[in-house]
Amino acid sequence: MKTTLNSDSATRDKASVKAPAKTLDKASDKAVIERYRSRLFSVERLSRLSVETYLAEIKRLLDYTGAAEAAGASSAVLSRYLEERMSRDGIDGRSVAKAIAALRSFYRFLIDSGERNDNPASLLEAPKSKPRLPETLSAQAVDVLLALIDDSTPAGLRDRALIELLYSSGLRVSEAVGLNVDDCFFNEAVIRVTGKGNKERLVPFGSAAEDALRRYLTSGRPSFLKAGRKSDALFLRRGGRRLGRKGIWKNYAALASKGGASSKLHALRHSFATELLSGGADLRSVQEFLGHADISTTQIYTHVAVSSLEEAHKKYLPPLR
């Protein structure tokens, strides 16, 4: 797999490499990164997670070229950088596409600040790769994980309620982190979720999740609150503070290691969507539950559902003659 330049790349690349209006001589990599960070938040208005991803990519580029060299880098230099990333880090076409997006953003920043006259990353094209099917967990695998949780402790009650909810409602980890107690509507068996772009949606949850949530709220959550301290957050950690994403990932990874399951917590969300479609739910409903802006994002789960049916057919039915 190899990154390529657009058609007529050799001619266009030579034409595009103009002398920068001014170079980044004597500017430290750290100073460049800090200026770029401010740009991502204030001008491009990216989410914190996207900013971290872009910055990590540009830091790798600066390690590869240095700040001054990066300002005058050609498309060919950037192409070699990405090829080295693929060779060294084993990244796929999708990750290369994200890297190219970060590079284009970085050179827009240099153009706007007068340190570059053109965008060399605009000539880069990511290699085509087959779409990766989302990793899922079977209902049996989820049961094994839940059985490993010691729900005689407040932390155990919390972790069980969290995993039950993620699996029952298909929430993103960031969405679960942001939940408050008053987002739970037990009479209607739905939870109010704030997703990407601060868009709210109501998602139903099942009886197992309801039972786990009620037990946590009654017997687990109060133990995390210090005397006289209040918190709106649904899932708490020690000291009554809101449980963060890193804490959730760490707890799940330890549990998955014991149960021999996928260490990717997002697999619970994938499993939720796949089981809905396999059970006959329509694609538009699943899109609404997941909070996808574009239905094309949801369509990948149809491939997973079909793949699962094909495997079951091969396993339980004799081959056709």
HELIX and SHEET records of a PDB file:
HELIX    1   1 SER A    9  SER A   16  1                                   8    
HELIX    2   2 ASP A   29  SER A   42  1                                  14    
HELIX    3   3 ARG A   48  THR A   65  1                                  18    
HELIX    4   4 ALA A   67  ALA A   71  1                                   5    
HELIX    5   5 SER A   75  ASP A   89  1                                  15    
HELIX    6   6 GLY A   93  ASP A  112  1                                  20    
HELIX    7   7 PRO A  120  LEU A  123  5                                   4    
HELIX    8   8 ALA A  139  ALA A  147  1                                   9    
HELIX    9   9 PRO A  154  SER A  169  1                                  16    
HELIX   10  10 VAL A  173  VAL A  177  1                                   5    
HELIX   11  11 VAL A  181  ASP A  183  5                                   3    
HELIX   12  12 LYS A  196  ASN A  198  5                                   3    
HELIX   13  13 SER A  207  ARG A  215  1                                   9    
HELIX   14  14 TYR A  216  GLY A  220  3                                   5    
HELIX   15  15 ARG A  221  PHE A  224  1                                   4    
HELIX   16  16 ARG A  238  GLY A  240  5                                   3    
HELIX   17  17 ARG A  245  GLY A  259  1                                  15    
HELIX   18  18 ALA A  267  SER A  278  1                                  12    
HELIX   19  19 LEU A  283  LEU A  290  1                                   8    
HELIX   20  20 ILE A  295  THR A  298  1                                   4    
HELIX   21  21 ILE A  300  TYR A  316  1                                  17    
SHEET    1   A 2 THR A   4  LEU A   5  0                                        
SHEET    2   A 2 LEU A 124  GLU A 125 -1                                        
SHEET    1   B 3 CYS A 184  PHE A 185  0                                        
SHEET    2   B 3 VAL A 190  THR A 194 -1                                        
SHEET    3   B 3 GLU A 200  PRO A 204 -1                                        
END                                                                             
